[in-house]
């Protein structure tokens, strides 16, 4: 397999990539969700995103014990902390604002390499567990430029 050139990779496919990265950086799945590519050919890096979101009507996998309001998903609130899953990347996010057309502006806790139009999953901390409350698509956001390395 090492002698065969990889023509293409598909989502969900498993490939191995040989690098010269220090093994301490790669242990314990620390690179899960990271994006590898040629400089200048990768998607933008976002620190804030605007998401057109859809909330679930009821929570999944939560016992309500007859209380009809216990399983309902409440609306997003300004300042609320969420977990935002984009692809295989999980990032914390703080809701900065909500527009009436179900669009939320979210500040991400760590930068994420993604593209506009990508799907996101939104989770809320409920009873010490992250619970899926909705999903959405990235409309736009604030980007940063990656740091260029000087070594060759």
N, C-alpha and C positions, 0 to 999 in steps of 0.2 A: 504494500500500500504506500510506503514511503516513496517509491519510485514513480508512482502514477501522479500526474499533475491534476489538481482539482479544477474542473471546468466551471462549476458553479455550486452554490450551497442554497438550500431551501429552508424556510422557517420550520422549526421542529426537527431539522436534521441535526445529527451529531457529527461534529468535525473536531479534529485535534489541530492545534496551532502551536508550532514550536517557536519560542521566543527566547531572548537573552535577558528576560526580566528576572530580577532577584527573587528566588523562591519564597522569601519571607513575605513578599507582596502578594503572592498568588495562593498562599495556604488558606485553608478554611473557607473556601469559596468567596474570598474577598473580591474577586473580579466578576461575580455574577451580576448581570445587568450592564456591565461596561461595554463600550463599543470600541471596536478595533478597526482601523482603516488608514488609508493614506491621507497625509495632511492636505487640507483644502478640498477633499472629496467626501468628508463626513457631513451629516446633518448639523444644524445649528445647535448650540448649547443654550438651554433656557434656564433662567432663574425665576421667572414669573410666567404663568400661562393663563390664558382666558379659555375657559372650558364651557361649551354648550352642553349642559348636563340634563340627565333624566334620573329622577329618584324613584326607587322602588316604593310600592304602596305599603308593603309589609316587610319586616325583617325576616331573613331566612335562618332557620335552625334555632329559633328562640322560643322557649315555652312561655305562653302568656297566662296560664292558670285562670282562664275565664275573663281576664281584664282585656277589654277590646282595644284600649289605647296603648297597652304595653308593647304590642308588636308593630305599631305604626312607625313609619319613618318620618321624623320631624324635618322641617325645612332647614336648609343651611343657614348658619348665622355668621355675621361678620365677626372675625377674630377667632373663629372655631378652628381647632386643629384636626386635620384629616390625614389619612394615608392615601397617597396617590400612586397607583400602580400604572406604569407606562411600559408596555412590553414586559420584560422580566425585571425591570427596575422598580424598586419601592422607594418612594421619597416622602418625607413628611411635608405637609403643606398647611399654610395658614390662609384662611379665607379673608381676602382684603376687601371684597365688595361683591354685591350681587345685583344684577340688573333684572328688570321685570320680565325679560324674555328668556329666563332660565339660563343665564350666562353668569359664571362666577370667575372672578379674578383671584388666582391662588399664587402666593409666594412660596416657592419650593425651598425646603431646608438645605438641599444640596443640588447643584446644577445637574440637569439631565439632558443628554444628547438625544434629540427626537425631531420630528417634523410636524408641521401643521397638518391636521387631518388625522393624526394618530389617535387611536382609541385609548381611553383611560378608565380605570376602575376607581371608585371613591369608597373609602371605608371610614367608619367612625368608631371610636372607642366606646363600647357599651359593656358594662359589667366586667371590666379588665380584659376584654377581648376585642380585637378589631373585627367589625362586622361590615359586610358589603351593604352599602346603602344606595348605590347608584353607579351610573357609568356616563361617559360623555366622549366628546371629540375636542381636540385642541383647535381653537379658532386662530389664535395669534398669541404673542407673548414677547417678553423682553429677553434678548440674547446677550451673550458675552463672547468675546473672542478667546480662543485657546492661547496659552502661552507658547511661544515658539522657542524650541531648544536651540542653543547656540552650538552644541557639539555635533560632530558629523561622524 
